[in-house]
Amino acid sequence: MMNNERPAGTGVILVTFVVAALLEVIPLNQTLDWVRPEWMLLVLLYWVLSLPHRIGVLWGFLVGLYLDVLLGATLGQWALSYAFGAYFMLAAYKRMRVFPLLQQSAVVFLLVGSANLIAYLVQESVGRTLYPPYTILYSAAASAVLWRPLCTALRWTQHRFLVR
């Protein structure tokens, strides 16, 4: 890429976050809502893994802030969690790229679980806890299971629209 060229595909990246936001707010019954994957965080982790030179902690913070507003959550709860997730994915992206499928899913489980724990602790600190703490594991497990299919779909999108 020449110095005067702008990175391509920012619009495509934003559209993937909008689609993830729609998946975050689709109404589900209470039982299924506990196992809802963290779509926004999964998309963020994919883009950090795929384009670490473009997508990083600031993107994590902004995407999390957007989710805070979208869900009406405590302002900064998801921003802090997603910045944390983006930071650790940036720190480990070289290793993560060569991990086998099961190991990648395990790392995603840990990252999503940690991000959900941070969000839970923020809610707990302001007295606004809405769900039992063990439910963060359900969401993390669902996210880990869906990591590979989501990566495949986003990789196809990245190559189709020449996101670099």
Backbone bond lengths (Angstrom), bond angles and torsions (degrees), N, CA, C in turn:
res aa  C-N    CA-C-N  psi(-1)  N-CA   C-N-CA  omega(-1)  CA-C   N-CA-C  phi
1 M - - - 1.434 - - 1.526 107.84 -
2 M 1.306 116.48 128.12 1.462 122.21 178.60 1.522 109.60 -73.17
3 N 1.323 116.13 160.37 1.451 120.29 -178.68 1.524 113.47 -64.44
4 N 1.328 117.79 -29.16 1.453 119.53 -177.96 1.524 113.05 -89.20
5 E 1.330 118.73 -1.37 1.463 122.14 177.71 1.523 110.15 -88.41
6 R 1.331 115.06 139.10 1.453 120.02 174.80 1.516 109.56 -88.41
7 P 1.315 117.92 148.35 1.462 119.11 176.51 1.525 110.35 -60.70
8 A 1.304 115.95 137.38 1.463 120.83 -178.41 1.519 110.31 -88.76
9 G 1.323 115.19 148.60 1.453 120.10 168.65 1.506 117.27 96.48
10 T 1.319 119.34 10.50 1.463 119.49 179.13 1.517 110.55 -60.42
11 G 1.330 116.98 -38.40 1.463 120.91 178.05 1.514 111.92 -62.63
12 V 1.326 116.86 -39.54 1.468 120.94 178.53 1.529 109.97 -65.49
13 I 1.317 116.78 -41.67 1.464 120.45 178.14 1.528 109.98 -61.16
14 L 1.318 116.97 -43.99 1.463 120.49 179.03 1.526 111.44 -63.54
15 V 1.331 117.18 -38.83 1.466 120.42 178.39 1.533 110.38 -63.61
16 T 1.329 117.94 -38.61 1.469 119.45 178.10 1.525 111.00 -63.59
17 F 1.333 116.91 -35.22 1.463 119.24 176.40 1.526 111.71 -70.12
18 V 1.317 117.59 -35.55 1.469 120.75 177.67 1.531 110.10 -65.77
19 V 1.336 116.86 -42.58 1.468 120.17 177.12 1.527 109.91 -62.61
20 A 1.331 117.32 -42.25 1.468 120.88 177.69 1.523 110.68 -62.75
21 A 1.335 117.04 -37.84 1.469 120.41 178.25 1.523 110.52 -64.41
22 L 1.327 116.67 -39.02 1.464 119.64 177.31 1.528 110.86 -63.33
23 L 1.335 116.22 -40.05 1.466 119.69 177.87 1.534 111.53 -66.93
24 E 1.322 116.72 -28.04 1.472 121.04 178.43 1.527 112.13 -69.93
25 V 1.322 117.55 -30.12 1.469 119.93 -173.32 1.521 114.13 -107.30
26 I 1.335 118.02 1.90 1.464 119.52 175.36 1.525 108.01 -60.55
27 P 1.319 117.47 127.13 1.473 119.34 -178.34 1.534 111.63 -66.93
28 L 1.311 115.40 132.69 1.462 123.04 175.68 1.522 107.76 -130.37
29 N 1.330 116.97 159.76 1.461 116.62 174.69 1.526 108.87 -70.22
30 Q 1.314 117.08 165.35 1.464 121.44 -170.21 1.532 112.45 -59.67
31 T 1.321 118.16 -38.15 1.464 120.86 -179.40 1.527 110.74 -65.13
32 L 1.324 117.13 -45.72 1.459 120.24 179.80 1.523 112.01 -71.73
33 D 1.310 117.34 -26.86 1.453 120.55 -179.58 1.534 111.15 -64.34
34 W 1.319 117.34 -30.17 1.459 120.38 179.39 1.519 112.10 -69.84
35 V 1.323 117.81 -26.64 1.469 120.40 -179.97 1.528 111.86 -102.42
36 R 1.328 117.26 13.94 1.464 120.92 176.98 1.530 108.74 -64.58
37 P 1.331 116.88 125.37 1.469 118.85 177.41 1.531 110.84 -63.94
38 E 1.297 116.31 155.95 1.469 121.64 176.43 1.522 107.85 -84.34
39 W 1.320 116.35 79.42 1.460 122.06 -174.32 1.519 112.97 -57.06
40 M 1.329 116.82 -46.51 1.467 120.25 -177.66 1.525 110.59 -62.34
41 L 1.316 116.77 -42.74 1.463 120.25 -179.65 1.530 110.50 -68.36
42 L 1.315 117.66 -39.15 1.466 120.01 178.19 1.529 111.25 -62.43
43 V 1.330 116.41 -43.80 1.467 119.54 178.69 1.528 109.79 -64.75
44 L 1.321 116.68 -42.01 1.467 120.41 177.32 1.527 110.92 -59.77
45 L 1.320 116.50 -47.18 1.470 120.06 -179.65 1.521 111.07 -61.78
46 Y 1.331 117.50 -38.66 1.467 119.36 177.65 1.522 110.58 -61.84
47 W 1.342 116.99 -48.52 1.468 118.79 -176.38 1.525 111.66 -67.89
48 V 1.329 117.71 -34.07 1.470 119.71 175.38 1.528 109.65 -65.22
49 L 1.321 116.91 -41.94 1.462 121.40 179.18 1.527 111.34 -66.11
50 S 1.322 116.20 -39.94 1.452 121.12 -175.05 1.532 113.06 -82.35
51 L 1.329 116.88 -39.02 1.470 121.87 -176.62 1.533 110.86 -129.35
52 P 1.331 117.90 64.60 1.471 119.18 -176.22 1.529 113.42 -64.96
53 H 1.315 117.51 -20.45 1.466 120.69 178.72 1.524 111.80 -76.88
54 R 1.338 117.84 -14.25 1.466 121.68 -178.52 1.524 114.14 -115.87
55 I 1.326 116.60 -38.64 1.464 121.53 -173.66 1.529 107.39 -109.75
56 G 1.325 115.90 124.92 1.452 118.92 -176.97 1.519 112.95 -148.01
57 V 1.312 115.60 -147.73 1.456 122.34 -174.27 1.530 111.33 -65.02
58 L 1.330 118.17 -39.92 1.459 120.22 178.97 1.528 110.90 -62.06
59 W 1.316 117.12 -42.25 1.466 120.35 175.45 1.527 109.43 -60.47
60 G 1.316 117.13 -42.74 1.466 120.90 178.46 1.516 111.17 -59.10
61 F 1.319 116.26 -44.28 1.458 120.23 179.77 1.532 110.73 -63.89
62 L 1.328 116.94 -45.14 1.468 120.64 -177.45 1.529 112.14 -68.42
63 V 1.320 116.90 -40.62 1.463 120.27 177.19 1.534 110.00 -64.87
64 G 1.323 116.56 -41.32 1.459 120.35 177.06 1.514 112.55 -64.55
65 L 1.323 116.59 -38.73 1.467 120.71 176.93 1.530 110.38 -64.09
66 Y 1.333 115.96 -40.98 1.467 120.60 176.14 1.528 110.31 -60.19
67 L 1.329 117.23 -42.34 1.462 120.54 179.20 1.526 111.14 -67.36
68 D 1.332 117.54 -36.58 1.466 120.72 175.50 1.524 110.55 -56.43
69 V 1.317 115.48 -47.65 1.463 120.33 -178.82 1.524 110.12 -68.08
70 L 1.323 116.87 -42.11 1.465 121.73 -177.98 1.522 111.84 -62.05
71 L 1.318 117.19 -41.60 1.460 121.57 -176.87 1.523 113.21 -91.84
72 G 1.324 117.39 -8.82 1.463 119.85 -176.38 1.517 111.99 69.81
73 A 1.301 116.27 30.35 1.469 121.69 -179.27 1.528 109.73 -83.22
74 T 1.310 115.39 172.26 1.455 120.71 174.76 1.520 108.40 -57.64
75 L 1.320 116.53 125.83 1.456 120.74 -174.37 1.531 110.61 -62.17
76 G 1.299 115.87 122.19 1.452 122.13 179.98 1.510 113.90 102.74
77 Q 1.322 117.08 -12.25 1.466 120.74 -177.61 1.521 111.02 -62.19
78 W 1.320 117.50 -54.86 1.458 120.62 179.85 1.523 111.13 -78.09
79 A 1.327 117.46 -28.07 1.466 120.28 177.14 1.527 110.11 -60.59
80 L 1.313 116.63 -46.82 1.466 121.24 177.62 1.523 110.91 -63.61
81 S 1.325 116.65 -44.61 1.463 121.05 -178.47 1.524 112.04 -63.32
82 Y 1.319 116.83 -44.24 1.459 120.67 -177.18 1.527 111.67 -73.41
83 A 1.316 117.61 -33.95 1.462 120.05 174.82 1.533 109.47 -63.36
84 F 1.308 115.93 -40.37 1.466 121.68 175.64 1.531 110.80 -60.30
85 G 1.335 116.67 -48.96 1.461 120.99 179.85 1.522 112.36 -61.09
86 A 1.335 116.19 -42.57 1.468 120.66 179.32 1.526 110.62 -65.45
87 Y 1.335 116.83 -39.87 1.457 120.37 179.95 1.531 111.29 -61.31
88 F 1.317 116.27 -47.11 1.458 118.65 -177.87 1.522 112.35 -71.95
89 M 1.329 117.55 -30.71 1.465 118.25 174.54 1.525 110.10 -68.84
90 L 1.338 117.26 -38.51 1.469 119.86 176.02 1.522 111.07 -61.99
91 A 1.307 116.56 -38.47 1.458 120.60 -178.79 1.533 111.89 -68.33
92 A 1.331 116.77 -27.32 1.464 119.97 -173.88 1.517 114.00 -118.13
93 Y 1.332 118.30 11.49 1.469 118.58 -171.82 1.531 113.11 -63.50
94 K 1.311 119.47 -33.47 1.470 120.35 -179.67 1.526 110.98 -65.67
95 R 1.317 115.90 -41.88 1.466 119.66 177.33 1.517 111.46 -70.76
96 M 1.327 115.24 -39.71 1.466 120.33 -177.30 1.532 111.50 -61.56
97 R 1.308 117.19 -34.48 1.464 121.13 -178.68 1.523 112.93 -64.47
98 V 1.324 117.34 -27.82 1.465 119.95 -177.72 1.526 112.84 -101.88
99 F 1.324 117.49 -2.26 1.458 120.04 178.47 1.520 110.46 -68.57
100 P 1.336 117.51 146.24 1.461 120.15 171.75 1.532 110.46 -69.78
101 L 1.315 115.67 168.22 1.464 122.82 -174.41 1.525 113.26 -52.87
102 L 1.304 117.42 -48.57 1.458 120.66 -176.99 1.523 111.49 -64.28
103 Q 1.301 116.58 -39.39 1.461 120.30 -179.98 1.535 111.16 -70.13
104 Q 1.335 117.47 -39.10 1.464 120.28 175.35 1.524 110.50 -60.75
105 S 1.313 116.85 -43.97 1.461 120.60 178.93 1.525 111.38 -63.12
106 A 1.321 116.99 -36.62 1.469 120.25 177.77 1.526 110.83 -65.42
107 V 1.328 117.12 -41.29 1.465 120.87 177.94 1.533 110.01 -64.83
108 V 1.317 116.92 -42.07 1.465 120.57 178.03 1.529 109.72 -62.98
109 F 1.324 117.56 -41.63 1.466 121.19 176.48 1.531 110.55 -56.52
110 L 1.330 116.39 -46.30 1.469 120.22 -179.61 1.528 111.99 -66.34
111 L 1.336 117.46 -42.07 1.461 120.50 -179.85 1.519 111.84 -66.46
112 V 1.323 116.92 -45.60 1.468 120.20 179.70 1.525 110.06 -66.83
113 G 1.319 116.31 -42.27 1.467 119.44 177.68 1.522 112.20 -61.78
114 S 1.317 117.30 -41.30 1.471 121.37 178.21 1.521 111.32 -66.53
115 A 1.333 116.65 -42.64 1.465 120.20 178.47 1.524 110.45 -63.78
116 N 1.327 117.46 -41.30 1.465 120.61 177.91 1.528 111.21 -66.41
117 L 1.331 116.64 -35.39 1.462 119.80 177.70 1.528 110.73 -65.37
118 I 1.326 116.90 -41.61 1.468 120.02 176.78 1.520 110.23 -61.39
119 A 1.332 116.94 -45.38 1.470 120.41 178.90 1.522 110.28 -61.86
120 Y 1.321 117.23 -40.72 1.465 120.75 178.45 1.526 110.99 -63.17
121 L 1.337 116.79 -42.78 1.467 120.05 -179.70 1.528 111.77 -65.66
122 V 1.333 116.79 -35.94 1.466 119.69 175.79 1.524 109.57 -64.25
123 Q 1.332 116.86 -44.85 1.469 120.09 177.92 1.524 110.92 -61.51
124 E 1.301 116.24 -42.41 1.468 120.98 -179.78 1.530 110.75 -63.44
125 S 1.328 116.66 -38.64 1.463 119.69 -177.38 1.531 112.63 -68.93
126 V 1.330 117.69 -25.60 1.468 119.85 177.79 1.519 112.09 -100.40
127 G 1.328 117.18 5.55 1.450 121.62 176.59 1.518 114.05 73.05
128 R 1.298 117.01 32.22 1.462 120.63 -176.06 1.530 111.73 -123.30
129 T 1.302 118.12 34.10 1.457 121.62 -178.70 1.520 109.93 -68.03
130 L 1.330 115.78 126.86 1.460 120.55 -176.18 1.526 113.24 -110.57
131 Y 1.320 117.21 -9.20 1.459 119.49 -175.28 1.525 109.66 -149.65
132 P 1.339 116.51 157.45 1.471 119.74 178.44 1.530 111.17 -67.25
133 P 1.329 117.76 149.38 1.463 120.73 -174.67 1.530 114.56 -64.44
134 Y 1.322 118.69 -29.62 1.456 119.35 -177.42 1.530 112.79 -68.72
135 T 1.315 118.39 -15.95 1.467 120.69 -178.36 1.529 112.23 -69.78
136 I 1.325 117.83 -16.60 1.471 118.65 177.57 1.523 111.30 -65.23
137 L 1.329 116.70 -25.09 1.465 119.98 177.98 1.524 111.78 -70.89
138 Y 1.332 117.83 -32.76 1.461 121.05 179.19 1.523 110.76 -63.85
139 S 1.309 115.12 -47.08 1.457 120.46 -179.93 1.533 110.88 -64.72
140 A 1.313 116.74 -40.04 1.463 120.84 179.04 1.527 110.95 -65.27
141 A 1.325 117.13 -39.82 1.466 120.55 179.00 1.530 110.94 -66.80
142 A 1.328 116.90 -43.16 1.471 119.91 178.03 1.523 110.80 -63.21
143 S 1.318 116.55 -38.83 1.464 120.46 178.41 1.522 111.25 -65.18
144 A 1.323 116.91 -40.58 1.465 120.73 179.47 1.527 110.98 -65.22
145 V 1.319 116.61 -38.76 1.462 120.34 179.62 1.530 110.73 -66.63
146 L 1.330 117.18 -37.70 1.462 121.11 -177.02 1.531 113.62 -88.34
147 W 1.313 117.49 -0.53 1.464 120.82 -177.31 1.532 111.84 -58.64
148 R 1.301 117.65 -49.54 1.462 120.02 -175.00 1.532 112.64 -67.46
149 P 1.333 119.94 -47.21 1.472 118.42 176.79 1.524 112.49 -60.48
150 L 1.329 116.55 -37.14 1.466 119.73 178.44 1.528 110.48 -66.68
151 C 1.320 117.29 -41.24 1.469 120.63 176.95 1.521 111.01 -60.17
152 T 1.307 116.50 -41.89 1.456 120.39 179.71 1.528 110.74 -62.62
153 A 1.324 116.98 -45.26 1.474 120.98 -179.97 1.530 110.88 -65.31
154 L 1.324 117.37 -43.48 1.464 119.78 -178.98 1.528 111.64 -71.38
155 R 1.319 117.77 -33.13 1.463 120.08 176.59 1.528 110.00 -65.73
156 W 1.334 116.90 -41.23 1.461 120.53 176.41 1.534 109.81 -60.74
157 T 1.329 116.06 -44.72 1.469 120.64 178.51 1.520 110.71 -61.52
158 Q 1.316 116.15 -42.79 1.470 120.39 -179.47 1.521 111.18 -62.02
159 H 1.308 117.35 -43.30 1.472 119.81 -179.92 1.522 112.12 -75.02
160 R 1.317 116.89 -36.13 1.469 120.74 -179.06 1.515 111.93 -64.89
161 F 1.343 116.70 -40.23 1.459 121.21 -176.63 1.533 112.78 -103.22
162 L 1.327 116.30 11.67 1.464 122.84 175.76 1.531 112.77 52.93
163 V 1.313 115.80 49.62 1.453 121.12 177.39 1.516 107.37 -80.00
164 R 1.324 115.75 124.72 1.467 119.58 179.39 1.505 110.41 -142.61
